[in-house]
């Protein structure tokens, strides 16, 4: 069954300010539920039935959210997102992406999160799950905390080690901020610094900065004309994280 984009028998359409979502799923029942549930939450939801269609639609239209099934004909969720992330001209290249699957082991979940999916949704899901996803989209990068203590403790295993690592991160961020304008003259070196920074952010739970570093690094690697477009968001996140580290050190 091939579901054509955006046909709501009730006549409901998301407003011009509504969050725009694309549901890509080859299962008709899952696709229908997700589209109608998202519309009931006020989203402008469209749908397609396979990976190539999802890629084509997300290249041509600016979606805020992609719900991508992991096992679609032509291309699964990972291939769809990887293709879009590598295409700076795609209108949905930086939007929030969520992987969906009826079968989800821990290893697969970790791999998908490493592949820049913001969340992994196991089917069947419910409205509460979709409300949580919507909150993530609406908050954008701000959905990630500046300092996630639980993440840092889970990674390092000891609060004293986390404190020591954050002291090192504070020095790393101060140096990066001081060097940033000079690094813009050699974006290859900047991309390498960002790669190291992402590891530091992961160890220390600096989640918001890690998100912005990932986006900026990817654009720099693509070497397209707008590769520095995410720089202002990265710079703001860097300063906000520095301030959060200073407040923590003073408390």
DRENVEXTOR-448374 format. One record per residue: x negated, y negated, z of N, C-alpha, C, CB in turn; residue in three letters. Coordinates in steps of 0.2 Angstrom, whole numbers, plus 5000, padded with zeros to 4 digits. Last residue first. Glycine has a CB too. Layout:
N
XYZXYZXYZXYZALA...
END
This chain:
251
485248665218485748685222485448735228486348725219UNK484248635209484348585214484848615219484548525211UNK484348735199483748735203483848685209483148715199UNK485648705194485548765198484948765202485448825193UNK485348585187485848585193485748645197486548585190UNK484448635178484148585183484648585189484148515180UNK485248715170484648745174484448695179484148765169UNK486048615165486348675169485848705173486748725165UNK485148545157485548515163485848565168486048465160UNK484848645148484348615152484648585158483948565148UNK486148655142485848715145485248695150485548765141UNK486248535136486748555141486448615145487448575138UNK485248535126485248495132485748505137485448425129UNK485648645118485048655122485048605128484448635117UNK486848595113486848655118486248665122487048715114UNK486448495105486848475111486848535116487548465109UNK485648565096485348515100485748505107485148455096UNK486648645090486148675093485748625098485648705088UNK487448545084487748585089487148615093488248635086UNK486448495075486748445080487048485086487248395077UNK486148605066485648575071485948535076485148535067UNK486948655056487148675063486648645069487148755064UNK486348605044487048585047487148595054487548605042UNK485248645039485148615045485848585048484648555044UNK485648705027485448755032485348715039484748785030UNK486148665015486448645021486248675027487248645020UNK485448725005485348645005485648625012485748615000UNK484648875012485148835007485148765009485848865007UNK483948975018483548925014484048885010482948955011UNK484249075026484549075020484249025015485249065020UNK483549045038483349105034483649105027483449165038UNK484348945043483748925041483448985036483248915047UNK485549015046485548965041484848945038485948905043UNK485049095057485349125051485349075045486049155052UNK484748995066484249035063484449075057484049095068UNK485948945069485448905066484948945063485148855071UNK486649055075486949025069486348985066487548975071UNK485749085086485849135081486149105075486349185084UNK485848965094485248985091485249035085484749015096UNK487148965098486948915093486348935090486948855097UNK487149085106487549085100487349025095488349065103UNK486249045116486049095112486549105105486149165115UNK486948945122486348925118486148985113485748905122UNK487949015128488148965123487548945119488348905127UNK487149105137487549135132487749075126488149155134UNK485949135146486049075142486549085136485449035141UNK485549255152486249235152486449175150486549245159UNK484149285152484349235157485149225157484049175156UNK484049375141483749395148484149345153483049385148UNK484549295131484849355132484649375139484749415127UNK483649185130484349175132484749235134484749145126UNK482549255126482549225132483249215134482149165132UNK482949295113482849345118482849315125482149375116UNK483149175107483749215108483549265113483949245101UNK481849125106482249095111482949135112482549025108UNK481249195096481049215103481549185108480349175104UNK482049145086482049215087481849235094481649255082UNK481649005086482349025088482349105089482749005082UNK480349025082480448995089481149015091480348925089UNK480649055069480249105073480349085080479449105071UNK481248945064481649005064481249055069481649035057UNK480148855064480748845069481148905069481148785066UNK479348915054479048915061479648905066478548855062UNK480148875044479948945045479748955052479448975040UNK480248745043480848785046480648855047481448775041UNK479348615046479248685044479748735047478448705047UNK479948505050479548495045479348565042478948455046UNK480548535062481048525057480648525050481448465057UNK479548525072479748585069480148585063480048635074UNK479748395075479148415072479248475068478548415076UNK480948395083480848355077480248375072480748275078UNK480548485093481048505088480948455082481748485091UNK479748475104479448495098479948495092479048555098UNK480548445115480048395113479748415106479448405118UNK481348565115481648505114481148445112482048475120UNK480348655118480648665112480948595110481148715111UNK479948625131479448615126479848615119478948675126UNK481248645137480948575138480448565132480648565144UNK481348785135481848735132481548665132482448735136UNK480248835143480348845136480748795132480548915135UNK480648795156480048765153480048775145479348795156UNK481748865157481848795158481248765155481848775166UNK481248995157481748975151481748895151482449005152UNK480649005169480249005163480648985157480049075161UNK481748995177481248945178480748945171480748965184UNK482349115173482649055171482148995172483249035176UNK481549205179481549205171481849135169482049265169UNK481749185192481049175189481149165182480549235191UNK483049225193482849155195482249135192482849145203UNK483049355189483349315185483149245187484149325187UNK482249405200481949405194482349365189482049485191UNK483249385210482549355211482249355204482149385216UNK484249475206484349405206483749365207484849385212UNK484049615195483849585202483949505201483149605203UNK484349655182484449695188484349675195484049755187UNK484349605170483749605173483749645180483549535175UNK485749625165485149635160484449645164485049575156UNK486549595175486649655172486049675168487249665168UNK486149465177486049515182486049585180486549505188UNK486649405165485849405167485749455172485649335170UNK487949425166487649455161486849455162487749405154UNK488249355178488449425178488049455172489149435176UNK487949215175487549255180487649325179487749225187UNK487749125161488149185163487849225168488349225157UNK487748965158487349015161487849075164486948985167UNK488748915149488048895148487548945152487948825151UNK489849045141489648995147488948975146489649035153UNK490749035127490149065130489949015135489649085124UNK491748945122491949005125491349045129492349055121UNK491048855115491148835122491448895126491548775123UNK491148895102490548915105490648895113489948875102UNK492948915104492348915099491748935103492248845096UNK494148905109493648875113492948875109493448915119UNK494948975100495048905101494548865105495748895106UNK494349095100494349055094494448985096494849085089UNK494649145113493949135111493949095105493749215110UNK496049135113495749095117494949085115495749115125UNK496249245104496449175102496149125106497249165102UNK495849355112495549335106495649265104495649385100UNK496949345121496249335123495749315117495949405127UNK497949375113497949305117497249295119498449305123UNK497749505110497649455105497649385108498249455100UNK497949565122497249575119497149515114497149635115UNK499249535124498749515129498049515126498849555135UNK499849615113499849535113499349505118500549515115UNK498749755110499349725112499349645112499649745119UNK498149895100498049835105498749805106497549785102UNK497650065097498150005097498049955102498850035098UNK496049985094496749995092497050055095496849995084UNK494949875101495149945100495849945099494949995106UNK493849755096494549765098494749835096495049715095UNK492549655100492749725097493349745100492149775098UNK491949495097492249545101492449605097492949515104UNK491049425088491249395094491549445099491649335094UNK489749505079490549505080490549475087490849575080UNK488449515076488749445077489549445077488549405071UNK487849635078487949615071488349545071488349665067UNK487949665092487349635089487349615082486849695090UNK489249705092489149645095488449615093489149655102UNK489049825085489449775082489349705085490249795082UNK488249895094487949885087488349825084487949945083UNK489149915105488449875106488249855099487949915110UNK490049995099490249935101489649885102490649935108UNK489250115096489550075091489750005093490150115088UNK489050145110488450135105488750095099488150195103UNK490250175115489850125118489350105113489550145124UNK491550205102491050225107490650165109490650285104UNK493050195096492550155097492150185103492850085099UNK494350205085493950245088493250205090493750315084UNK495150115078495450155083495050205087495950205078UNK494549945078494450015076494850055081493650035077UNK493949785073494449825075494349895073495149795073UNK492949645076492949705073493549745077492249745074UNK493049475073493249525078493249585074493849505082UNK492249315071492449375068492549435074491849405063UNK492449145068492449195073492649265070492849175079UNK491449075054492049085059491949145063492649095054UNK490449045045490249045052490849055057489948975054UNK491049065032490349095034490249095042489849065031UNK492149035025492249065032491549095035492749115032UNK491748995013492048945017492148965024492748925014UNK490149025007490749055009491149005014490749125012UNK488948975005489448935002490148965003489348944994UNK488049055012488148985015488748945011487548945015UNK488049215015488349165009488449105012488949205006UNK487849295025487249285020487449235015487049345017UNK489049315031488549275035487949255030488249315041UNK489649395021489949325022489349285026490549325026UNK488949515023489049485016489249405017489549515012UNK489249545036488549535034488549495027488149605033UNK490649565036490349505040489649495037490349525047UNK490749675027491049615026490749555029491849625028UNK489949775034489749755028490049685026489849805023UNK490749785046490049765047489749735040489549815049UNK491949835042491949765045491149745045492149775052UNK491649915025491949905032491749835035491649965036UNK492149915009491749885013492049885020491549815011UNK492950015002492549964998492049935003492949914996UNK494150045014493950055008493550005005494450075003UNK493650015032494050005026493750025019494249925026UNK493350035046493250085041493750075035493450155044UNK493449925055492849955054492750005048492549985060UNK494449785051494449855052493749885051494949895049UNK494349625057494049665051494049735054493349645049UNK494949465058495049535061494849585056495749535064UNK494249305059494349365054494449425059493649375050UNK494749145061494649205064494749265058495249215069UNK494849025053494549025060494349085063495048985064UNK494449015035494849045041494449035048494849125040UNK494548945021494248925028494648955033494148855029UNK494349035006494749005011494348995018495349035012UNK493349104998493749054995494149015000494249084990UNK492849205007492349155003492749095000492049194997UNK493949265011493549225016493049185013493149275021UNK494349334999494749285003494349235007495349315006UNK493249414997493449364992493849314995493849404986UNK493149495008492549455006492849405002492049495003UNK494449565007494249515013493649475012494049565019UNK494249634996494749584996494649535002495449614997UNK493249725000493149674995493649624994493149714988UNK493949795011493349755012493249705006492849795013UNK495849795010495149825010494549775010495049865003UNK497049725012497049795013496349825012497449835009UNK497449575020497249605014497149685016496649575011UNK498449425026498149495026497949525020498749545029UNK498549285037498649315031498349385031498249275025UNK499349175049498949245048499149265041499149295053UNK499249055058499349055051498949115049499148995047UNK499849075075499349075070499649075063498849135071UNK500849085085500749025082500149015077500648975087UNK501149215090500649175094500549105091500049205096UNK501749265079502149255085501749215090502349315088UNK500649285071501049235069501549215075501549255063UNK500049395078499649335077500149275075499149335072UNK501049495075500849475082500549405082500449525086UNK501049505061501649475065501449455072502149535065UNK499749555060499949495056500549465060500149505049UNK499749675067499249615069499449555066498549635066UNK500749755061500749725068500349665070500649785073UNK500249765048500949735049500949705057501549775048UNK499049835050499049775047499749735049498949785039UNK499549955056499149915060499149835057498349935060UNK500350005045500649985052500149945056500750055056UNK499350015035499949975034500249955041500450005030UNK497650015035498250045038498850005038498050075045UNK496649935031496949975026497550015029496450025023UNK496449765035496549835038496849875032496949825044UNK496149605040495949655034495949725037495149635032UNK496849455043496849525045496649575039497549545048UNK496349295046496349345041496349415044495749335035UNK497049145052496749215053496849255047497049245059UNK496948985058497049025052496649085053496748985046UNK497848885070497248925069497448975063497048965075UNK498748745063498748815066498048845065499248855063UNK498948625057498448625063498348695066498548575068UNK499948645048499248635046498748635051499348565043UNK500748795055500748725053500048705051500948675059UNK501248955048500848915053500748845050500148945054UNK502948995045502248975042501848935047502248935035UNK504349095043503849055048503149055044503749095054UNK505149175036505049105033504549065038505749075033UNK505349305039505649255043505649185041505449265050UNK504449365030505149365029505549325033505449435029UNK502949305024503349315031504049315029503149265036UNK501649335017502349335015502649355021502449385009UNK500049325015500549275018501249285015500249205016UNK499349425002499349375007499949335009498749325005UNK500049595001499849524998499849475003500349504992UNK499549745003499849695006499649625003499749695014UNK499749894996499349834995499749774998499049824988UNK499650065000500050005000499649945000500550005006UNK
END
